[in-house]
Structures are given as structure tokens and as C-alpha cells.
Amino acid sequence: MTGLGERLEALREERWGMLADLVFAIVWVTLVDVIFRFLEGPQWAYYLFMLAGIIAYFGFFASLDLARSEQ
């Protein structure tokens, strides 16, 4: 089990990455929720779009890393 100090240190090191993860998650879930409230789509499609957010997350940040490495 890691101590509180180690966790705080890890949080300080990864601050912007964790913030980007949080913002992406909040924006994705909000967009999907607003779209499905407006369209009144089926429940299975709602969950499918939420699952697609995981794929979108990894795809977005992988392409971002690739673009940074090519510069």
C-alpha cells in the first residue's frame, strides 16, 4: 500500500495529464447525455456511446502523442 505522500507526489507529477483525463471524461459524458436526452434514443445505444468514449479517449490521446513525437 502506498502512503499518502507518495500519492500526492504522483498527483503533482501527473497533474496536467490527470486534468486532461478528467476534462475529456466530463465533456464526453455530458455530450452523450445531452444528445440522448434530446433525441430520446434507446438505452442500449446510450451505453454503446458511453463505451465508445473509452475508445475515443485512447484514440485521441494516442494521436496526440504521435503528433508530438513527429515534431
ZIVENPE-V22625 format. One record per residue. N is the residue number from 0. RES is the residue in three letters. PSI is psi in whole degrees, 0 to 359 (NA if undefined). D_CENTER is the distance of its C-alpha to the mean C-alpha in Angstrom with 2 decimals. Layout:
N/RES/PSI/D_CENTER
N/RES/PSI/D_CENTER
This chain:
0/MET/131/26.10
1/THR/151/24.84
2/GLY/168/26.24
3/LEU/322/24.74
4/GLY/319/25.74
5/GLU/321/23.87
6/ARG/319/20.64
7/LEU/322/21.17
8/GLU/317/21.96
9/ALA/321/18.81
10/LEU/320/16.83
11/ARG/321/19.04
12/GLU/323/18.54
13/GLU/25/14.75
14/ARG/308/14.49
15/TRP/327/12.89
16/GLY/318/10.34
17/MET/324/9.34
18/LEU/318/9.60
19/ALA/319/7.42
20/ASP/315/4.49
21/LEU/315/6.02
22/VAL/316/6.82
23/PHE/315/4.04
24/ALA/316/3.73
25/ILE/315/7.39
26/VAL/316/8.21
27/TRP/311/7.22
28/VAL/322/9.02
29/THR/315/11.66
30/LEU/314/12.43
31/VAL/318/12.88
32/ASP/316/14.91
33/VAL/316/17.01
34/ILE/315/17.73
35/PHE/336/18.88
36/ARG/322/20.87
37/PHE/315/22.58
38/LEU/343/23.28
39/GLU/52/23.86
40/GLY/170/22.57
41/PRO/154/23.14
42/GLN/322/21.16
43/TRP/325/20.53
44/ALA/325/18.94
45/TYR/312/16.61
46/TYR/328/15.41
47/LEU/319/15.38
48/PHE/324/13.05
49/MET/319/10.64
50/LEU/323/11.10
51/ALA/337/10.77
52/GLY/326/7.13
53/ILE/316/6.88
54/ILE/319/9.39
55/ALA/321/8.09
56/TYR/306/5.08
57/PHE/323/8.07
58/GLY/317/10.46
59/PHE/311/9.26
60/PHE/332/9.16
61/ALA/318/12.24
62/SER/327/14.02
63/LEU/316/13.41
64/ASP/320/14.95
65/LEU/317/17.65
66/ALA/321/18.55
67/ARG/323/18.90
68/SER/336/21.06
69/GLU/345/23.29
70/GLN/NA/24.25
